[in-house]
Every structure is written in C-alpha cells, then in structure tokens.
C-alpha cells in the first residue's frame, strides 16, 4: 500500500472537482515553516485550535504552463481544504520511481 508522502501522485476530490497532483510537502501542523518571510505563528496557533494534525501542500497543473498549489489540512483523520470542505486524497503512484513491467 502506498502512503501519503512527499512525491506521492494523488487524486484529490472535493467540492471544486477532481485533480491529479503531487505532494510537495507534508508535515505536522506545528512544524509548518514561515513562507516567503510571512510569519506563520498565527497560522500554527489556528491549526492547533482547529485540531489540525498535518498539512499537505499539493501541486497540480490546470494547463501545461499553469501550475497551482493548495494546502490540505488533516483533522481527526480526514482531509479538508482551507474552507473546511472535505477532501478525498487517494495515492495513485509515486513521482520519480521506476516501475518494473515484471
């Protein structure tokens, strides 16, 4: 069984539809780093208050030259977007792995 981890190829389904993406980063909510000089301390406190255990940053492409990224929040074993809409995240493969045809 494949696990949700960095470089996992994932199918994410939610209120906005479905995308195929890649897990760029996944870590405990308390360890989310500051982003581009933005102090995430308030964000980490909000994550703790909401019961967020892990945060996954997932990238995907809407066109060949247009990549996007979003954060998924794990709360009580379920995944949500930043609007608290439930997500289904299914690992469908791994990037950077060679699979033998045998």
WORAPE-V846510 format. One record per pair of residues at least 12 apart in sequence whose C-alpha atoms are under 7 Angstrom apart, sorted by the first residue. I is the first residue (numbers start at 1). GAP is how many residues later the second one is. D is the distance in whole Angstrom. If there is no record, write none. Layout:
i/gap/d
I/GAP/D
I/GAP/D
//
This chain:
i/gap/d
2/89/6
3/88/7
4/87/6
5/18/7
5/21/6
6/17/5
6/18/5
6/19/5
6/20/6
7/15/6
7/16/5
7/17/6
7/87/6
7/88/5
8/14/6
8/15/5
8/83/6
8/85/6
8/86/4
8/87/6
9/12/6
9/13/5
9/14/7
9/82/6
9/83/6
9/84/5
9/85/5
9/86/6
10/12/6
10/79/6
10/80/5
10/81/4
10/82/5
11/78/6
11/79/5
11/80/6
11/81/7
12/75/7
12/76/6
12/77/5
12/78/6
13/74/6
13/75/5
13/76/7
14/72/6
14/73/5
14/74/6
15/70/7
19/41/7
20/40/6
21/37/6
21/38/5
21/39/4
22/36/5
22/37/5
22/38/6
23/33/7
23/34/6
23/35/5
23/36/7
24/33/6
24/34/6
24/35/7
25/31/6
25/32/5
26/28/7
26/29/6
26/30/4
26/31/6
27/27/5
27/28/6
27/29/7
28/25/6
28/26/4
28/27/6
29/15/6
29/18/6
29/23/6
29/24/5
29/25/5
29/26/6
30/14/6
51/24/6
52/21/6
52/22/6
52/23/5
53/21/6
53/22/6
54/19/6
54/20/5
55/16/7
55/17/6
55/18/5
55/19/6
56/15/6
56/16/5
56/17/7
57/12/7
57/13/6
57/14/5
57/15/6
58/12/6
58/13/6
//
